[in-house]
Amino acid sequence: MTIESGNPPAGLIERQAELEAALKALIADRPLPLYRMMGYHMGWAETTGEARIATTPARVHGGLALVTSELLGGDYKAAMPHACAVEYLYNHVLIHDDIRDGNSERDGRASVWWSWGPAQAINTGDGMHALARLALFGARNHGVSSDSIAEATRVLDEANLDTCEGQYRDITLQERLDVGVDEYLSMSESQTGALFACAVHLGALASGNATDEVITALDLFGRKLGATIRIADDCDLFWPAGERDETRQGRLVAKKKTLPVTYVIESGTPTERRQIGEIYMNRVIDPTSATALTEVLAAAGALEFSKGTIARLLDEAVSVLESARLPVGAIDGLREVARFLATPGGLASADLAMGESIITEEA
Amino acid sequence: MTIESGNPPAGLIERQAELEAALKALIADRPLPLYRMMGYHMGWAETTGEARIATTPARVHGGLALVTSELLGGDYKAAMPHACAVEYLYNHVLIHDDIRDGNSERDGRASVWWSWGPAQAINTGDGMHALARLALFGARNHGVSSDSIAEATRVLDEANLDTCEGQYRDITLQERLDVGVDEYLSMSESQTGALFACAVHLGALASGNATDEVITALDLFGRKLGATIRIADDCDLFWPAGERDETRQGRLVAKKKTLPVTYVIESGTPTERRQIGEIYMNRVIDPTSATALTEVLAAAGALEFSKGTIARLLDEAVSVLESARLPVGAIDGLREVARFLATPGGLASADLAMGESIITEEA
């Protein structure tokens, strides 16, 4: 598969406004300022609690759950609680991530811990974690059985634990240089992939039309998709489509592993490896070191290798769906979504396109 | 009700060894060091991962779920997944609490964040949060219906969110002095009480014998019980039964509100209030200030007021059970457990007695 940037698939953006409204509704009646901090993180409020007029980030995990459900012939409305659950779970991870990585900003605004301190931020994340699962119980109103809801909570928790395992490895790899490409990919399939797998898995459950074989295939598809999105994000870190955003460099500053670096460490020339080693000997990777690092990576062909890896993983992901004999329309739809999200800068253009869809529908 | 210290009720300790084994089994087959950190926190391992030979703390929340189930005529084995769930949820809160309060120690050993840093500790707590709910799915092996499991996860998440709300208020009250007794009690019923309510609620669900009226009563009983246990703990902070343990003073150092202080702020003489105000003007409450503070509180009758409040809340808690017409044996059993746990130092003696029970059964 070749990667080409393009417009976001219609399926992914069509339901964004409705998803956003459903997410908002889950905290709308909760007056405690704890929920105001959650609303701030989601982009709906200022720190003062005043409503904020601005486009919010694309809700990719929730959107993916809705798309999957529809592609399998389900009614997307029945999947809305599942979409909210995985979206809030993802945002709980982001709130805690920002503390762990020391990110002062998120989406161009101060992060929750930067605004209210780590104690409140840990707690706000924990509350959102509970809220994520409570969202699932809304499915009762769509006649979803307790069996299916219980299974959905199990899927959510397994994915969450898997994410924590990936997180653990991500933190551990921070201080190591001898990290191979396979180890990096396996970690990414957990840390980033588990929640994408969860999104498509929940969408399939909500559709009511998925066999165990299809669900297993979707899980694997989601894990590989997650890894490709992460690699696309890695590429964006070193070779941004627009101007470099210093507030998004926390992961690099903290020496979190990326595929380009891992590749050159494993396969670079002795000189390239020594150059990278010297940069990583610094306590943190400052902007000057980041520029030097990017030059070494570019010369060693790390961008081409990363794009090649994305293309290979996307092919594998789609093959899995074909082997499980998903309907052709579903395979085509998921391929389109995957190709779009795994484009470096794809998520940023998704933000833009989805924001427009919301503004249009609210107008 | 008068409070008198005594031996822990048999019902609470009898199943501790079995509960401990069930808790261990949930992480036994998980090799990633993430679970080693969880095992360290639970008291089963050294930081190196080596098994640790020592008594572990009383598992009061889990024990309460088992006792409640049995007192309502259920088979405690069917309640074991519920007991594990609430116990792990509680321990997830402790791991995050230690970061928030800056506690370097927990149960006489370095806390998780002190050993592995805040990033790993936030993640370990998140993982234990997911594990808590996954524990519930063990109930499938006891023929518990999906309906009941789905309801149990909902109860767990509502309690968790309630705890986060209490936590939020606890952090907010830290920097305020004008906190009244009622505000303190309401916060405690959420922050500490919600998980005790969850324990008895889950025990009742597992018994399969509880009407909605009984469950509502047990919930309220649990919230009031939680508040009394917290007040007992507050008293233990200022007037410890044995030697003062400096590593357990984190809550005081960080100016978390306690009932004795709240009482004197609200009802003390102008001189007493001024004295407390001066101490709280310090950035933290160091050991010297803590001694001075304790003297002011003692002279103002705060210990008597606190004991009186515990007795009143226990009476109210038991009355609620009587109004809901629980079986007399269940009321007697829960009264005995409540009276024991709400004794200042009661939890410490529970640790001792339950530790002995485990050692006896393992020998």
Interface residues (C-beta under 8 A of the other chain):
Chain A: L32 P33 L34 H96 I99 R100 D101 P118 A119 Q120 I122 N123 T124 G125 D126 G127 H129 A130 L131 R133 L134 F137 S145 S146 D147 I149 A150 E151 T153 R154 D157 E158 N160 L161 C164 E165 Q167 Y168 R169 I171 T172
Chain B: L32 P33 L34 H96 I99 R100 D101 P118 A119 Q120 I122 N123 T124 G125 D126 G127 H129 A130 L131 R133 L134 F137 S145 S146 D147 I149 A150 E151 T153 R154 D157 E158 N160 L161 C164 E165 Q167 Y168 R169 I171 T172
